Amino acid sequence: MPAAPEVFELPYGRAPLRVALPGRTITTAEAAPLPAAPPLAPLLDRALAAPIGSASLADLARGASRITLIVSDATRAEPRAAFLAALGPHLPGRAALTLAVATGTHGPARLDALGLPDALLSSATIVNHDGHLADGLVELGTTARGTPVRVHRCLTDTDLVIATGCIRPHYFAGFGAGSKALFPGLGEAAAIRTNHALKALPGARAGILDGNPCREDLAEAAALVRSPAFLLNGVCGPDGAIHAAVAGSVDAAFRVGIALARPWFTVRAARAPVVIASDVLPVTGTLYQAAKIAAAAAPFVAEGGLLVIVAECPDGIGPKVVVNEAIFRIGVIPRLPARARIVLVSSLPANEVGCTLVEYAASVETAIRDIPGPVLVLPRASQLIAEPTS
């Protein structure tokens, strides 16, 4: 683990944040760098040419008159246009296309922020999902863990569902992408919250798939969608670039992608009394999203220690009750050791941060001024799979 200079910059938001910690022992923990990412278009083409656990997309789409294509909303940095361009040659020209934006509990997306091709926007039926409304939802049943499965009917009134996304660690679902495009992506918000309450259980952690109650419940929910489904997922590295791609069965292809991604994101370090964690946009856009930074970094905090979250939050906190109760209270704080604290360094005023379950600090320097001992810095923390060494 390399020593960090006493003056350094951290990802913060629209610009980096300069931090000066003279006289402190500072180490940095980051995932090992990968070789430069290969060109994306041929990567996707090769994945589609060798589907995993599935017939080819062309064979599945043959005879389909209605096809639903799922893309993520702007809270995920993904090459949506590239996914759709790669899929196009495999789809019958006569099929009626529905383009569904998987927003989960976030509410409708700004379509102009998704980089979607104008031709598709003008020719396809657009479902800009709002899981808070009953309009368009159908009930499919209930999972063994009690999650009611209500999804947008574009998943059922179709001959084929194609899910896109990027595989990267997720702080309580194990990994993002895969079947998450269907549920929670196109699920009812209240039903999603039922599933997300499982994040409080021990196995609901980044990097864990089997034995993760939250992920297993999501997979069971998605399996209640009986429409044939096909997956095209990029496999991201810690640099945010796509280094591999998988296509085919929603489960089998996803697991192959996970096997590639897991070692890329695993970081080992000793616990420290001060942990400073940050990341880039969009995860630093709101405290709602920045909770991912806190959850991922929490295992590295020593008992009684301090976790400093560095996130500009230019778009504010997010829904305060959800952020406080559904995220920090059950999804972040239980991951911290006894007597540990969380401080937020952001652009938000003290009175706004005071309405949350994290503490306010005007700067990293003031946040840690009275806490002695070594400092561990995690510059790209939100997707780390943490393995403490002590």
C-alpha positions in Angstrom: 0.0 0.0 0.0 1.7 3.2 -1.1 2.3 6.2 1.2 0.5 9.3 0.1 1.9 12.8 0.0 0.9 15.2 2.7 -0.8 17.4 0.1 -3.0 15.6 -2.4 -6.3 15.9 -4.4 -9.3 13.7 -4.0 -12.2 13.1 -6.4 -15.0 15.3 -5.0 -17.5 16.4 -7.6 -17.3 18.9 -10.5 -13.6 19.4 -9.6 -11.1 17.7 -7.3 -10.7 18.7 -3.6 -7.2 19.7 -2.4 -6.3 18.3 1.0 -3.2 19.2 3.1 -2.4 16.9 6.1 1.2 17.8 7.2 2.8 15.6 9.8 0.3 12.8 9.3 1.1 9.2 8.3 -1.0 8.7 5.2 -1.5 5.6 3.1 -3.6 5.2 0.1 -5.6 2.0 -0.8 -6.8 1.7 -4.4 -7.6 -1.2 -6.7 -4.7 -2.3 -8.8 -4.6 -0.5 -12.2 -5.7 -2.4 -15.2 -4.3 -2.2 -18.8 -6.0 0.3 -21.0 -9.6 -0.7 -21.8 -10.0 -2.1 -25.3 -12.3 -0.5 -27.9 -15.9 -0.9 -26.8 -17.8 -1.7 -30.0 -15.8 -4.8 -30.9 -15.9 -5.9 -27.3 -19.7 -5.9 -27.3 -19.8 -7.5 -30.7 -17.7 -10.4 -29.5 -19.8 -10.9 -26.5 -23.0 -11.0 -28.6 -21.3 -13.5 -30.9 -20.6 -15.9 -28.1 -23.7 -15.9 -25.8 -23.3 -17.6 -22.4 -25.9 -20.1 -21.5 -28.4 -18.9 -24.1 -29.3 -19.1 -27.8 -28.1 -16.2 -29.9 -30.0 -12.9 -29.6 -30.9 -13.2 -33.3 -32.5 -16.6 -32.7 -34.4 -15.4 -29.6 -35.6 -12.3 -31.4 -36.7 -14.1 -34.5 -40.5 -13.9 -34.7 -40.7 -11.4 -31.9 -43.1 -8.6 -32.7 -42.5 -6.7 -29.4 -39.1 -6.2 -27.8 -38.3 -4.3 -24.5 -34.8 -2.8 -24.3 -33.8 -1.7 -20.7 -31.2 1.0 -20.0 -30.1 2.4 -16.7 -30.8 6.0 -15.6 -28.2 8.7 -15.1 -27.2 7.5 -11.6 -25.1 5.0 -13.5 -22.3 6.0 -15.8 -23.0 3.7 -18.8 -22.5 3.8 -22.6 -26.2 3.3 -23.3 -25.9 4.4 -27.0 -23.1 1.9 -27.6 -25.2 -1.0 -26.0 -28.1 -0.1 -28.3 -25.9 0.2 -31.4 -24.4 -3.3 -30.7 -27.9 -4.8 -30.2 -29.5 -3.3 -33.3 -28.1 -5.6 -36.0 -29.4 -8.7 -34.0 -33.0 -7.4 -33.9 -35.7 -7.9 -36.5 -36.6 -4.6 -38.2 -40.3 -5.2 -38.0 -40.4 -5.5 -34.2 -42.0 -2.8 -32.2 -39.4 -1.5 -29.7 -40.0 -0.3 -26.2 -37.1 1.6 -24.6 -37.4 1.3 -20.8 -35.4 3.5 -18.4 -34.8 1.5 -15.2 -35.1 4.1 -12.5 -36.0 1.9 -9.5 -36.9 4.3 -6.6 -35.3 7.3 -8.2 -38.3 8.6 -10.2 -38.3 9.5 -13.9 -35.0 10.3 -15.5 -34.0 13.3 -17.7 -33.9 11.6 -21.1 -31.5 14.3 -22.4 -28.9 13.2 -19.8 -28.8 9.6 -21.0 -27.0 10.0 -24.4 -29.7 8.0 -26.2 -29.9 8.2 -30.0 -32.5 10.5 -31.4 -33.6 8.0 -34.0 -34.5 5.5 -31.3 -36.2 8.1 -29.1 -38.4 9.1 -31.9 -39.3 5.6 -33.1 -39.6 3.5 -29.9 -42.2 3.6 -27.2 -40.4 5.2 -24.2 -41.1 4.1 -20.7 -39.5 6.6 -18.3 -40.3 4.5 -15.3 -41.8 6.0 -12.1 -42.0 3.3 -9.5 -44.0 5.6 -7.2 -47.0 5.5 -9.4 -49.4 2.5 -9.8 -50.0 3.3 -13.5 -48.7 0.6 -15.7 -47.7 -1.8 -12.9 -48.6 -5.5 -12.8 -48.4 -7.9 -9.9 -46.4 -11.1 -10.3 -46.4 -12.6 -6.9 -44.3 -12.5 -3.7 -40.8 -13.8 -3.0 -40.0 -16.3 -0.3 -38.6 -13.4 1.8 -41.8 -11.4 1.5 -41.1 -8.9 -1.3 -44.2 -8.2 -3.4 -43.1 -8.1 -7.0 -44.8 -5.4 -8.9 -43.2 -4.3 -12.2 -43.9 -2.2 -15.2 -46.0 -4.1 -17.7 -43.4 -3.5 -20.4 -41.7 -6.5 -18.9 -44.7 -8.7 -19.4 -46.4 -7.3 -22.5 -43.5 -8.2 -24.7 -42.0 -11.2 -26.6 -38.4 -10.5 -25.4 -36.7 -8.4 -22.7 -33.1 -7.3 -23.3 -31.3 -6.0 -20.2 -28.2 -3.8 -20.4 -26.0 -2.4 -17.8 -22.5 -2.4 -16.3 -21.2 -5.0 -13.7 -19.5 -3.3 -10.8 -19.7 -3.9 -7.0 -22.8 -2.8 -5.2 -22.7 -2.1 -1.5 -25.6 -4.4 -0.5 -26.7 -6.2 -3.7 -23.2 -7.7 -4.2 -22.9 -6.4 -7.7 -24.9 -4.1 -9.9 -26.4 -5.0 -13.3 -27.7 -8.5 -14.3 -31.3 -9.0 -13.3 -31.3 -5.7 -11.4 -32.4 -4.1 -14.6 -35.7 -5.9 -14.3 -36.2 -5.6 -10.6 -35.6 -3.2 -8.9 -35.0 -1.3 -12.1 -38.6 -1.4 -13.3 -40.2 -2.3 -10.0 -42.6 -0.5 -7.7 -40.8 1.7 -5.2 -42.6 0.3 -2.1 -41.8 -3.2 -3.2 -38.2 -2.3 -3.8 -38.0 -0.8 -0.3 -39.2 -4.1 1.1 -36.3 -5.8 -0.6 -33.8 -3.1 0.4 -34.6 -3.6 4.1 -32.6 -6.9 3.7 -29.4 -4.8 3.4 -29.3 -4.9 7.2 -28.5 -8.6 7.2 -24.9 -9.8 7.4 -24.5 -11.3 3.9 -25.8 -8.2 2.1 -22.4 -6.8 1.2 -20.3 -5.8 -1.8 -18.8 -8.7 -3.7 -21.2 -11.3 -2.3 -23.7 -13.0 -4.6 -24.5 -16.4 -3.2 -25.6 -16.1 0.4 -26.5 -12.5 -0.1 -30.2 -12.3 1.0 -30.8 -9.0 -0.8 -29.4 -10.2 -4.1 -31.0 -13.6 -3.9 -34.4 -11.9 -3.2 -33.9 -9.6 -6.2 -33.0 -12.6 -8.5 -36.1 -14.4 -7.3 -38.2 -11.3 -8.0 -36.8 -11.0 -11.5 -37.4 -14.7 -12.2 -41.1 -14.1 -11.8 -41.0 -12.1 -15.1 -41.8 -15.0 -17.5 -40.9 -13.2 -20.7 -37.8 -14.5 -22.4 -34.8 -12.4 -21.4 -31.3 -11.7 -22.7 -28.4 -9.9 -21.1 -25.7 -7.6 -22.5 -23.5 -6.2 -19.7 -20.2 -4.4 -19.7 -17.8 -5.4 -17.0 -16.3 -2.2 -15.5 -12.9 -1.8 -13.9 -12.1 0.5 -11.0 -11.2 3.2 -13.5 -14.9 3.3 -14.7 -14.0 1.9 -18.1 -15.5 -1.2 -19.6 -12.7 -3.9 -19.8 -14.9 -6.9 -20.8 -18.4 -7.7 -21.9 -20.8 -10.6 -21.4 -24.0 -11.6 -23.1 -26.5 -14.4 -22.9 -28.5 -15.8 -20.0 -29.3 -13.2 -17.4 -27.9 -15.4 -14.7 -25.1 -17.4 -16.4 -23.6 -14.4 -18.3 -23.8 -12.3 -15.2 -21.9 -14.8 -13.1 -19.1 -14.9 -15.7 -18.9 -11.2 -15.6 -18.7 -11.2 -11.8 -15.8 -13.7 -11.9 -13.9 -11.2 -14.0 -14.8 -8.1 -11.9 -14.3 -9.4 -8.4 -10.5 -9.4 -8.3 -10.3 -6.1 -10.1 -12.1 -4.3 -7.2 -10.8 -6.2 -4.1 -8.6 -4.0 -1.9 -6.8 -5.1 1.2 -5.6 -2.7 4.0 -5.3 -2.5 7.7 -8.1 -0.8 9.7 -7.3 2.8 10.6 -8.5 5.4 13.1 -9.1 7.8 10.3 -10.5 6.8 6.9 -11.0 9.4 4.2 -13.1 8.1 1.3 -14.3 9.8 -1.9 -15.2 9.1 -5.5 -16.2 10.8 -8.8 -19.6 11.9 -10.1 -22.3 10.7 -10.3 -21.8 9.0 -6.9 -20.8 12.3 -5.2 -23.8 14.1 -6.7 -26.0 13.6 -3.6 -25.7 12.2 -0.1 -28.2 9.5 -1.3 -25.6 8.2 -3.7 -22.6 9.0 -1.6 -23.9 6.5 1.0 -22.2 3.9 -1.3 -18.9 5.4 -0.4 -19.6 5.2 3.3 -20.8 1.6 3.1 -17.8 0.4 1.0 -15.2 2.2 3.3 -16.8 1.2 6.6 -14.9 -2.1 7.0 -11.6 -0.2 7.1 -12.6 2.0 10.1 -11.0 1.0 13.4 -13.2 0.8 16.6 -13.9 4.3 17.8 -12.6 5.7 14.5 -13.7 8.4 12.0 -15.0 7.9 8.5 -14.8 11.1 6.4 -16.9 11.1 3.3 -15.7 13.6 0.7 -18.5 14.3 -1.7 -19.5 17.7 -3.2 -23.3 16.8 -3.3 -24.1 19.5 -5.8 -27.6 18.1 -6.1 -28.3 18.1 -2.4 -29.0 15.3 0.1 -31.8 13.5 -1.7 -35.0 12.4 0.1 -34.1 13.0 3.7 -36.2 10.3 5.3 -35.0 7.7 2.8 -31.4 8.8 3.2 -31.5 8.7 7.0 -33.7 5.7 7.7 -33.6 3.4 4.7 -30.0 4.0 3.8 -27.7 5.2 6.6 -29.7 3.8 9.6 -30.0 0.2 8.2 -27.4 0.1 5.4 -24.3 2.0 6.6 -24.2 2.5 10.4 -24.5 -1.2 11.2 -21.3 -1.8 9.1 -19.2 0.5 11.3 -17.4 -0.7 14.5 -18.4 0.4 17.9 -18.2 4.2 18.6 -17.2 5.0 15.1 -18.5 8.3 13.5 -19.2 9.5 10.0 -18.4 13.1 8.9 -19.4 14.6 5.5 -17.2 17.2 3.7 -19.3 18.7 1.0 -20.6 21.9 -0.5 -23.8 21.7 1.7 -24.4 24.1 4.6 -24.1 22.9 8.1 -27.8 23.3 8.8 -28.7 21.0 5.9 -26.2 18.3 6.9 -27.5 18.7 10.5 -30.8 17.1 9.3 -29.0 13.9 8.5 -27.3 11.1 10.4 -23.8 12.2 9.4 -21.8 15.1 11.0 -20.8 18.3 9.2 -17.2 19.4 8.6 -16.1 22.4 6.6 -12.9 20.6 5.4 -11.1 17.3 5.7 -8.4 19.1 7.8 -10.8 20.3 10.4 -12.7 17.0 10.5 -9.6 15.0 11.6 -7.7 17.7 13.4 -8.2 16.2 16.9 -7.9 12.5 16.0 -4.4 11.1 16.2 -3.0 8.2 14.3 -2.5 7.0 10.8 -4.8 8.0 8.0 -6.1 5.7 5.3 -7.2 7.3 2.0 -9.6 5.6 -0.4 -9.9 7.9 -3.5 -12.3 5.7 -5.5 -14.2 4.0 -2.7 -17.8 3.5 -3.7 -17.2 0.2 -5.5 -14.4 -1.3 -3.5 -14.7 -4.8 -2.1 -13.0 -4.3 1.2 -10.9 -7.0 2.8 -9.4 -5.6 6.1 -6.0 -7.3 7.0 -6.3 -6.5 10.7 
